[in-house]
Amino acid sequence: MSTKNPISADDLLLIANQLIQDHEAYLEGMRATAVEERDGVLIFKGEYFLDEQGLPTEKTTAVFNMFKFLAHKLSPEFTIA
């Protein structure tokens, strides 16, 4: 059984946003602005690039996939302190 490293939400967001910027699917303005933990899974939140009517755009899917990537990559390693 592995232990997760405790980390503050602010420090975790710094790591997450660096991963976002370094990712090949990065879009201008894409960033995580909040993170919470539920049942050991980190959930990242931020701007979803909705249109004027509040409907998803092509960028919405890219952001959702990026936040999913962050959850898969960082959840096994970190827990919010």
Number of C-alpha atoms within 10 A of each C-alpha: 3 6 9 14 12 12 14 12 17 13 10 20 18 14 14 24 16 13 17 21 15 10 12 8 12 15 14 6 9 20 24 24 15 13 19 13 15 7 5 13 15 23 18 21 15 14 13 20 18 13 12 7 6 9 10 13 12 11 15 16 13 17 23 16 13 23 23 14 17 20 18 14 14 17 18 15 13 19 20 18 8
